Amino acid sequence: MKKKVFFLLFLLLSTSVLMDGCGSQESSAPSQEAENKKSEWVEEENGEMKMNVNVNGQDFIATLEQNSAVSALVQMMENGPVTLQLSDYAGFEKVGPLGQSLPASNSQTTTQTGDIVLYQGNQIVMFYGSNSWSYTRIGRIDDLTGWEEALGSGDVTVTLSVED
């Protein structure tokens, strides 16, 4: 009789341990999936996030800032590329509606050629000149070769996407 009781206790304890182990694997799966998605954005060893910027068919890479506006933009791009129509403004920038508002953390800043900023929470601005205003920084083009020529003097179509 003692052998049966001992065997049943052993069986119950073993089943409990196995069930607990299975449960913890299931709960860690979504966090692993989220971590894999996050790692798609981290291309550099130093942790910088990169984004493709296609201007009228010409490709550029931008290094992104670390702020809530960028996080929201990244979430948009996870659903697919974001295409924008930008118009020339004042001979130093292209500006266009994003289609939704992002969290803004504006600060007075002087932009440079290649800067990408959020204006009024819902417009993307890309600079080929300099300006001082209150913006939320999104990122900066890494290599400016051909940047001013790509933006040109008229309207442009810009597509933002995950860097491959």
C-alpha positions as CSV (number, residue, x, y, z in Angstrom):
1,M,0.0,0.0,0.0
2,K,2.8,2.4,0.8
3,K,4.3,1.8,-2.6
4,K,1.1,2.7,-4.3
5,V,0.7,6.0,-2.3
6,F,4.4,6.8,-3.0
7,F,3.9,6.1,-6.7
8,L,0.8,8.3,-6.9
9,L,2.5,11.1,-5.1
10,F,5.5,10.8,-7.4
11,L,3.2,10.8,-10.4
12,L,1.2,13.8,-9.2
13,L,4.4,15.8,-8.5
14,S,5.9,14.9,-11.9
15,T,2.7,15.9,-13.7
16,S,2.6,19.2,-11.8
17,V,6.2,20.0,-12.7
18,L,5.6,19.1,-16.4
19,M,2.5,21.3,-16.5
20,D,4.3,24.2,-14.9
21,G,7.1,23.9,-17.5
22,C,4.8,23.9,-20.4
23,G,2.9,26.9,-19.1
24,S,6.0,29.1,-18.8
25,Q,7.1,28.2,-22.4
26,E,3.8,29.5,-23.8
27,S,4.0,32.8,-21.9
28,S,7.5,33.5,-23.2
29,A,6.7,32.9,-26.9
30,P,5.0,36.2,-27.5
31,S,7.8,38.1,-25.8
32,Q,10.3,36.3,-28.0
33,E,8.3,37.1,-31.1
34,A,8.2,40.8,-30.0
35,E,12.0,40.7,-29.4
36,N,12.6,39.3,-32.9
37,K,10.4,42.0,-34.5
38,K,12.3,44.7,-32.5
39,S,15.7,43.3,-33.7
40,E,14.7,43.8,-37.3
41,W,15.1,47.5,-36.6
42,V,18.4,47.3,-34.9
43,E,21.0,47.1,-37.7
44,E,24.1,48.5,-36.1
45,E,26.0,47.1,-33.2
46,N,25.6,50.4,-31.3
47,G,21.8,50.0,-31.4
48,E,20.9,52.7,-33.9
49,M,17.7,52.2,-35.8
50,K,17.7,52.7,-39.5
51,M,15.0,53.4,-42.1
52,N,14.8,53.3,-45.9
53,V,13.8,56.6,-47.4
54,N,12.9,56.4,-51.1
55,V,12.6,59.8,-52.9
56,N,11.2,59.5,-56.4
57,G,12.9,56.2,-56.9
58,Q,16.2,57.1,-55.2
59,D,17.1,55.2,-52.1
60,F,18.7,56.7,-48.9
61,I,19.2,55.4,-45.4
62,A,18.3,57.4,-42.3
63,T,19.4,56.9,-38.7
64,L,16.4,57.4,-36.5
65,E,16.2,59.2,-33.2
66,Q,15.0,57.5,-30.0
67,N,11.7,59.1,-29.0
68,S,8.0,58.4,-28.9
69,A,7.3,59.9,-32.3
70,V,9.8,57.5,-33.9
71,S,8.3,54.5,-32.0
72,A,4.9,55.4,-33.4
73,L,6.3,55.8,-36.9
74,V,8.0,52.4,-36.6
75,Q,4.7,50.8,-35.7
76,M,3.1,52.4,-38.8
77,M,5.9,50.9,-41.0
78,E,5.5,47.5,-39.4
79,N,2.2,47.4,-41.3
80,G,4.0,48.2,-44.6
81,P,5.8,51.1,-46.3
82,V,4.5,54.6,-45.6
83,T,4.1,56.7,-48.8
84,L,3.9,60.5,-48.5
85,Q,3.4,63.3,-51.0
86,L,5.7,66.2,-50.1
87,S,5.6,69.7,-51.5
88,D,8.3,72.3,-51.6
89,Y,8.2,75.1,-48.9
90,A,10.4,78.2,-48.8
91,G,13.2,76.7,-50.9
92,F,14.8,74.7,-48.1
93,E,12.4,71.9,-47.1
94,K,9.8,69.4,-48.4
95,V,6.7,69.0,-46.2
96,G,3.6,66.8,-46.4
97,P,0.9,65.2,-44.3
98,L,1.5,61.9,-42.6
99,G,-2.1,60.9,-42.4
100,Q,-2.2,60.5,-38.7
101,S,-0.8,62.3,-35.6
102,L,2.3,61.1,-33.8
103,P,3.3,62.0,-30.3
104,A,5.3,65.2,-30.5
105,S,8.2,66.3,-28.2
106,N,8.9,69.6,-29.9
107,S,12.0,71.6,-29.1
108,Q,13.6,74.7,-30.7
109,T,16.1,73.4,-33.2
110,T,18.2,74.5,-36.2
111,T,17.9,71.9,-38.9
112,Q,20.5,70.9,-41.4
113,T,20.4,69.3,-44.9
114,G,19.3,65.7,-44.5
115,D,17.3,66.2,-41.3
116,I,13.8,64.6,-41.1
117,V,11.4,66.1,-38.5
118,L,7.8,66.0,-37.4
119,Y,6.0,69.3,-37.6
120,Q,2.7,70.0,-35.7
121,G,2.5,66.3,-34.9
122,N,1.2,65.2,-38.2
123,Q,3.5,66.4,-41.0
124,I,6.9,65.1,-42.1
125,V,9.5,67.6,-43.1
126,M,12.7,66.7,-45.0
127,F,15.3,69.4,-45.3
128,Y,17.7,70.2,-48.1
129,G,18.6,73.5,-46.4
130,S,18.6,74.9,-42.9
131,N,15.8,76.4,-40.7
132,S,15.2,77.2,-37.1
133,W,11.8,76.2,-35.6
134,S,10.2,74.0,-33.0
135,Y,10.2,70.4,-34.3
136,T,10.3,66.8,-33.1
137,R,13.4,65.1,-34.6
138,I,12.7,61.9,-36.5
139,G,16.1,61.1,-38.1
140,R,18.9,62.1,-40.4
141,I,20.0,60.9,-43.8
142,D,23.3,59.1,-43.5
143,D,24.8,59.8,-46.9
144,L,23.7,63.1,-48.5
145,T,25.1,62.2,-51.9
146,G,22.3,63.1,-54.3
147,W,19.9,64.2,-51.6
148,E,19.3,67.7,-52.8
149,E,19.0,66.6,-56.4
150,A,16.4,63.9,-55.4
151,L,14.2,66.4,-53.6
152,G,14.4,68.7,-56.6
153,S,12.3,71.8,-56.9
154,G,8.8,70.3,-57.2
155,D,6.6,67.9,-55.4
156,V,8.1,64.5,-54.5
157,T,6.8,61.0,-53.5
158,V,8.6,59.6,-50.5
159,T,8.3,56.1,-49.2
160,L,9.5,55.2,-45.7
161,S,10.1,51.6,-44.8
162,V,12.1,49.1,-42.7
163,E,15.7,48.9,-43.6
164,D,16.5,45.4,-45.2
